[in-house]
Amino acid sequence: MVDGRRIVGIITRTDLVKALYPLSLPREDQAGPMTMPWTEDAEPLLEERLPESAKLLLCSLGDRAEKLGMRAYIVGGLVRDLFLGRDNLDLDIVIEGDALRFLKSWAKDGCRISIHERYKTGTLIFPDGRKVDVATARREFYEFPLASPQVMSDSLKHDLYRRDFTVNAMAISISEPTWGILVDFFGGRRDLEKKTLKVLHNLSFVEDPTRVIRAIRLEQRLDLSIEDNTLRLLRSCVRGGLLARLSGFRLRSELELSFTERLPYGGACRMEELGVWEVLFPGNHFGSIGRRTFRRLGVFRARISKDFPDFRGRGWLGFLAALLMESPENIRLSALNRVNLSEAERGIVVKCFSELRAIEHALGGRIGPSNSEIVVCLREVNPVAALFWSAATERSRV
């Protein structure tokens, strides 16, 4: 677009498609309201689903923002889970204004404050231990895939647009006089009703390939269906190899989250179906024995976790071992190098593989060992390896 000889704007093909999009919707969707943002009163949900302490805290946060001439919103998974009827007390707050100034204002109230100047975000830790993540409403620019974003302050709409999926791109005001009003610019509320998982734009997986793993995790946890175009974009990202460029730290973080889901087996199988494991760990074989072990680990944890010893945050390593157990040794070792494990963590996973047959021989004979013999055999064994062996073996005595 030009004004005389001066460029004043650009209209892309994406802009044209968005402008024409309502005309191409399925008929059942055309009947729905197209006005955005969609707003509705979510105060009854806040009253019903949140404990009194959380509501009082949100009121305090909203009041402080108002006094500073700002506006505050809860965003992300808490908003989504309110409408799904799921418990979630992770408080993520977006401030239209200067979140860093907002954060610093709580120092006089005895709060501990952690600030990340570059990303205009921070964390409030109240004297009673409650934690709130706070961010400035902002826009992010990625110079290339997997780049760290360039950040600038912006409106709530642009802040929500940078998020991963429409169901996570809704906000609820906690400032007066709009307390409890849902703000939904991108159809997340309707997608929740349709049980659909959808990205906000076509470059979403390119900007952040970890969203592939996150999509599968949310699909399984919330019983959603990945929307057709989103699935096409996801498959394209996998085929393009962008996941292979993830740092070991980021990959480890996503796997840890996926393997600590209540029942992670469905997600692991979906990752195999979509070719994710082959890109992350080339040559890995997630066969029938590994699947059986992985599934059993999930069932054991879901049914008898209260009787488990303290895994010290390492329980997910048993699932990693199950994923890799049928692969050749060189593939397994390459995968362990990829995931940024400490020496101690690596040792636990290797022990899972290397000593399974020995423990079966020691404990799985026709004549079962005495309790004292079992204690002696397992006394120095990490509980993660012991649980893995119990899931991996076919010998009932073990």
MARPA-200769 format. One line per 3 residues: number of its first residue (from 1); their letters; for each residue x negated, y negated, z negated of C-alpha. Coordinates in Angstrom, 1 decimal. Each point is the difference from the previous one (the first is absolute). Layout:
<atoms>
NUM) a) X:Y:Z  ...
</atoms>
This chain:
<atoms>
1) mvd) 0.0:0.0:0.0  -1.4:-3.4:1.0  1.0:-3.6:-0.6
4) grr) -1.5:-1.8:2.9  -3.6:1.3:0.0  0.0:0.9:-3.7
7) ivg) 0.6:3.6:-1.2  2.6:-0.1:-2.7  0.7:3.8:-0.5
10) iit) -0.1:3.5:1.4  2.9:2.3:0.7  -1.1:3.7:0.1
13) rtd) 1.7:3.0:1.4  0.6:1.1:-3.5  1.9:-3.3:-0.7
16) lvk) 2.2:0.6:3.1  0.7:3.5:-1.1  0.9:-1.2:-3.5
19) aly) 2.3:-2.7:1.5  1.8:2.7:2.1  -0.2:2.7:-2.6
22) pls) 3.6:-0.3:-1.3  1.3:0.8:3.6  -1.9:3.3:0.0
25) lpr) 1.1:1.3:-3.4  2.1:3.1:-0.1  3.7:-0.8:-0.1
28) edq) 0.4:1.0:-3.7  -2.7:-2.5:-1.0  1.4:-2.8:2.1
31) agp) 3.1:0.0:-2.2  -2.1:-0.9:-3.0  -1.0:-3.5:-1.0
34) mtm) -3.0:-1.4:1.9  -0.5:-3.1:-2.0  -3.3:-0.1:-1.8
37) pwt) -1.0:-0.4:-2.7  2.6:2.3:-1.5  0.8:-1.0:-3.5
40) eda) 2.1:1.7:-2.7  0.3:-0.3:-3.8  -2.3:2.7:-1.6
43) epl) 0.5:-1.3:-3.5  2.3:2.9:-1.0  -2.8:2.4:1.1
46) lee) -2.5:-1.9:-2.1  2.3:0.2:-3.0  0.8:3.7:0.4
49) rlp) -3.4:1.4:1.0  -2.6:-2.1:-1.9  -0.7:0.2:-3.7
52) esa) 0.6:-3.1:-2.1  -3.7:-0.6:-0.4  -0.6:-0.1:3.7
55) kll) 2.9:-2.3:0.6  -1.3:-2.5:-2.6  -3.4:0.2:1.5
58) lcs) 1.4:-0.8:3.5  1.9:-2.9:-1.4  -3.2:-1.4:-1.6
61) lgd) -1.9:0.4:3.3  2.8:-1.7:1.9  0.3:-2.9:-2.5
64) rae) -3.8:-0.6:0.1  0.0:-0.2:3.8  2.9:-2.5:-0.1
67) klg) -1.8:-2.2:-2.5  -3.0:0.0:2.3  2.1:-1.0:3.0
70) mra) -0.2:3.5:1.5  2.3:2.9:0.8  -0.6:3.6:-1.1
73) yiv) 1.3:3.3:1.5  -0.4:3.7:-0.9  -1.0:1.9:3.1
76) ggl) -1.0:3.4:1.3  0.7:3.4:-1.5  2.0:-1.2:-3.0
79) vrd) 2.6:-1.7:2.3  0.2:3.0:2.2  0.4:2.4:-2.9
82) lfl) 2.7:-2.2:-1.6  2.2:0.7:3.0  -0.9:3.7:0.1
85) grd) 0.8:0.4:-3.7  -3.6:1.2:-0.8  -2.0:-1.0:-3.1
88) nld) -2.8:-2.4:0.7  -1.4:-2.6:-2.3  -3.0:-1.1:2.1
91) ldi) 0.3:-3.8:0.0  -1.3:-1.7:3.2  0.8:-3.8:0.1
94) vie) -0.4:-2.3:3.0  -0.3:-3.7:-0.6  1.1:-2.6:2.5
97) gda) -2.7:-2.5:-1.0  -3.4:0.4:-1.7  -0.1:3.4:-1.7
100) lrf) -3.5:-0.7:-1.4  1.3:-3.1:-1.8  3.0:2.1:-1.2
103) lks) -2.3:2.7:-1.3  -2.3:-2.4:-1.8  3.0:-1.6:-1.7
106) wak) 0.4:3.2:-2.1  -3.4:-0.2:-1.6  1.4:-2.1:-2.8
109) dgc) 2.5:2.7:-0.8  -2.7:2.5:-0.8  0.2:1.9:3.3
112) ris) -3.1:1.5:1.6  -0.3:-1.1:3.6  -1.8:1.5:2.9
115) ihe) -0.2:-2.2:3.1  -1.1:0.8:3.6  -0.6:-3.4:1.6
118) ryk) -0.5:1.3:3.5  3.4:1.7:0.3  1.8:-2.5:-2.3
121) tgt) 1.1:2.8:-2.3  -0.4:1.1:-3.6  1.2:2.0:-2.9
124) lif) 1.6:-1.0:-3.2  -0.4:2.2:-3.1  2.2:-1.1:-2.9
127) pdg) -1.0:0.5:-3.6  2.3:3.0:-0.3  -1.8:1.7:3.0
130) rkv) 2.6:-0.6:2.6  -1.6:-0.7:3.4  1.4:-2.1:2.9
133) dva) -1.7:-0.4:3.4  0.4:-3.5:1.5  -0.6:-1.2:3.5
136) tar) 0.3:-3.2:1.9  2.5:0.2:2.9  -2.4:0.3:2.8
139) ref) -0.8:0.8:3.6  -2.8:2.4:1.0  -2.0:0.2:3.2
142) yef) -2.0:3.0:1.1  -2.9:-0.7:2.4  -0.3:3.7:0.9
145) pla) 1.4:3.3:-1.2  -0.9:0.8:-3.6  -1.4:-3.5:-0.5
148) spq) 0.5:-1.7:-3.3  2.8:-2.5:0.5  -0.5:-3.8:0.2
151) vms) 2.6:-1.5:-2.4  1.9:-3.3:0.0  2.9:-1.1:-2.1
154) dsl) 3.4:0.1:1.7  3.7:0.6:-0.5  1.8:3.0:-1.6
157) khd) 1.1:1.1:3.4  -3.6:0.3:1.4  -1.1:1.6:-3.2
160) lyr) 2.6:2.8:0.4  -0.8:0.3:3.7  -3.6:1.1:-0.8
163) rdf) 1.3:3.1:-2.0  0.0:3.6:1.2  3.7:0.9:0.4
166) tvn) 3.3:-1.8:0.1  1.2:1.8:-3.2  -3.0:-1.5:-1.8
169) ama) 0.5:-3.5:1.5  2.9:-1.2:-2.2  -0.1:-2.4:-2.9
172) isi) 2.2:-0.9:-2.9  -0.1:-3.6:-1.5  -0.8:-0.3:-3.7
175) sep) 0.2:-3.8:0.1  3.1:-2.0:-0.8  2.5:-0.8:1.5
178) twg) -0.5:3.0:2.3  -0.8:2.6:-2.7  0.8:3.5:1.3
181) ilv) 0.5:-0.9:3.6  -1.4:2.5:2.5  -1.8:-1.5:3.0
184) dff) -0.5:2.4:3.0  -1.3:-1.5:3.2  -0.8:3.3:1.8
187) ggr) 2.9:2.4:-0.5  -1.5:2.0:-2.9  3.3:0.2:-1.8
190) rdl) 1.7:1.5:3.1  -2.9:2.4:0.5  0.4:1.2:-3.5
193) ekk) 3.6:0.8:0.6  -0.9:1.8:3.2  -2.9:1.8:-1.9
196) tlk) -2.4:-1.2:2.7  -3.7:-0.9:-0.3  -1.0:-2.7:2.5
199) vlh) -3.0:-2.3:0.5  0.4:-3.7:0.4  -2.0:-0.4:3.2
202) nls) -1.8:2.1:2.6  -3.6:-0.7:-1.3  0.8:1.1:-3.6
205) fve) -2.0:3.3:0.1  -2.8:-1.7:2.0  -0.4:-2.7:-2.6
208) dpt) -0.1:2.6:-2.9  -0.2:3.7:1.0  0.5:1.0:-3.6
211) rvi) 3.7:-0.7:0.7  0.1:3.3:1.9  -0.7:1.8:-3.3
214) rai) 2.3:-2.3:-1.9  2.9:0.6:2.5  -0.2:3.7:-0.5
217) rle) -0.2:-0.4:-3.7  3.1:-2.2:-0.1  1.9:2.2:2.5
220) qrl) -0.4:3.0:-2.3  0.5:-1.7:-3.3  3.1:-2.0:0.9
223) dls) 1.4:2.5:2.5  -0.1:-2.5:2.9  -0.3:0.5:3.7
226) ied) -2.8:-1.8:1.9  1.7:-2.0:2.7  -0.7:1.1:3.6
229) ntl) -2.1:-3.1:1.1  -1.9:0.1:-3.4  -0.7:3.7:0.5
232) rll) -1.3:-0.8:3.6  -2.3:-2.7:-1.4  -1.2:2.3:-2.8
235) rsc) -0.8:2.8:2.5  -1.9:-2.5:2.2  -2.0:-1.2:-3.0
238) vrg) -0.9:3.6:-0.8  -1.0:0.8:3.6  -2.0:-3.2:0.2
241) gll) -2.3:1.2:-2.9  0.5:-3.1:-2.2  0.4:2.2:-3.1
244) arl) -3.6:1.3:0.6  -1.3:-3.5:-0.6  1.4:-0.3:-3.5
247) sgf) -2.6:-0.5:-2.7  -0.5:2.9:-2.4  1.3:-2.1:-2.9
250) rlr) 3.3:-0.9:1.8  0.5:3.6:1.2  -0.6:1.4:-3.5
253) sel) 2.5:-2.5:-1.5  2.8:1.0:2.5  -0.7:3.7:-0.5
256) els) 0.1:-0.3:-3.7  3.4:-1.8:0.2  1.3:2.7:2.4
259) fte) -1.2:2.9:-2.1  1.4:-1.4:-3.2  3.5:-0.2:1.4
262) rlp) 2.5:2.2:-2.0  0.1:2.6:2.8  -2.7:-0.8:2.6
265) ygg) 0.3:3.2:2.1  2.5:-1.5:2.5  -2.2:-3.0:0.6
268) acr) -3.1:2.2:0.6  1.9:2.1:2.5  1.3:-3.2:1.8
271) mee) -3.6:-1.3:0.2  -1.0:3.3:1.6  2.9:-0.2:2.5
274) lgv) -0.9:-3.6:1.0  -3.7:0.8:0.5  -1.2:-2.1:-2.9
277) wev) -2.1:2.6:-1.7  -1.8:0.8:3.3  -1.0:-3.7:0.4
280) lfp) -1.1:-0.4:-3.6  -1.8:3.3:-0.3  -0.8:1.3:3.5
283) gnh) 0.1:3.8:0.2  1.9:0.5:-3.3  2.4:3.0:-0.1
286) fgs) 3.0:-0.4:-2.2  1.3:3.5:0.4  2.4:2.3:-1.9
289) igr) -2.3:0.6:-3.0  -0.7:-3.6:-0.5  3.6:-0.9:0.4
292) rtf) 1.1:2.6:-2.5  -2.6:-1.2:-2.5  0.9:-3.7:0.6
295) rrl) 3.7:0.8:-0.5  -0.6:2.0:-3.2  -2.1:-2.8:-1.5
298) gvf) 2.8:-2.4:0.5  2.5:2.4:-1.5  -2.2:0.7:-3.0
301) rar) -0.4:-3.7:-0.6  3.7:-0.8:0.3  1.1:2.8:-2.3
304) isk) -2.6:0.4:-2.7  -2.0:-3.2:0.1  0.8:-0.8:-3.7
307) dfp) -2.1:3.1:-0.9  -3.0:-1.0:2.1  -3.3:-1.2:-1.5
310) dfr) -1.2:-3.5:0.7  -1.3:0.0:3.6  -1.5:-3.5:-0.5
313) grg) 1.5:-1.3:3.2  -1.6:2.8:2.1  3.0:2.2:0.5
316) wlg) 0.3:-1.0:3.6  -3.3:1.7:0.8  1.7:3.4:-0.2
319) fla) 2.3:-1.0:2.9  -3.0:-1.2:1.9  -1.6:3.4:-0.5
322) all) 3.1:1.7:1.2  0.1:-2.1:3.1  -3.6:0.9:0.9
325) mes) -0.3:3.6:-1.3  0.5:1.8:3.3  -2.5:-2.1:1.9
328) pen) -3.6:1.0:0.7  -2.5:-1.2:-2.6  -1.5:-2.7:2.2
331) irl) 3.5:-1.5:0.6  0.8:0.0:-3.7  -3.3:-1.7:-0.9
334) sal) 0.5:-2.6:2.7  3.5:-0.7:-1.3  -1.4:-0.4:-3.6
337) nrv) -2.6:-2.4:1.3  2.8:-2.0:1.7  2.2:-0.5:-3.1
340) nls) -2.5:-1.9:-2.2  -0.1:2.5:-2.9  -2.3:-0.4:-2.9
343) eae) -2.5:2.9:-0.6  2.2:1.3:-2.9  3.1:0.0:2.2
346) rgi) -1.8:1.6:2.9  -1.2:2.7:-2.4  3.5:0.8:-1.1
349) vvk) 1.3:0.5:3.5  -3.0:2.1:1.0  0.6:2.1:-3.1
352) cfs) 3.6:0.6:1.1  -1.3:1.5:3.2  -3.1:1.8:-1.1
355) elr) 1.1:1.8:-3.2  3.6:1.2:0.9  -1.1:3.5:0.9
358) aie) -2.2:0.3:-3.1  2.8:-1.1:-2.3  2.4:2.4:1.7
361) hal) -2.5:2.8:-0.6  -0.5:-1.0:-3.7  3.7:-0.4:-0.9
364) ggr) 2.0:1.9:2.6  -0.9:3.6:-0.5  2.4:2.8:-0.8
367) igp) -0.6:-0.3:-3.7  0.7:-3.6:-1.0  -2.7:-1.8:-2.1
370) sns) 0.7:-0.8:-3.6  0.8:-3.6:-1.0  -3.5:-0.5:-1.4
373) eiv) -1.5:1.2:3.3  2.1:-2.5:1.9  -1.0:-2.8:-2.4
376) vcl) -3.7:0.8:0.5  0.4:0.2:3.8  1.8:-3.4:0.3
379) rev) -1.5:-1.9:-2.9  -2.4:-2.1:2.1  2.3:-0.2:3.1
382) npv) 1.5:-3.3:1.0  3.8:0.4:-0.3  0.5:-1.2:3.6
385) aal) -1.9:3.0:1.3  1.8:2.4:-2.3  3.4:-1.3:1.2
388) fws) -1.2:0.3:3.6  -1.0:3.6:-0.5  3.3:0.9:-1.5
391) aat) 1.8:-1.5:3.0  -2.4:1.5:2.6  -0.2:3.6:-1.2
394) ers) 2.3:2.8:0.9  -1.0:2.1:-3.0  2.8:-0.3:-2.5
397) rv) -2.2:0.5:-3.1  -2.0:-3.1:0.9
</atoms>
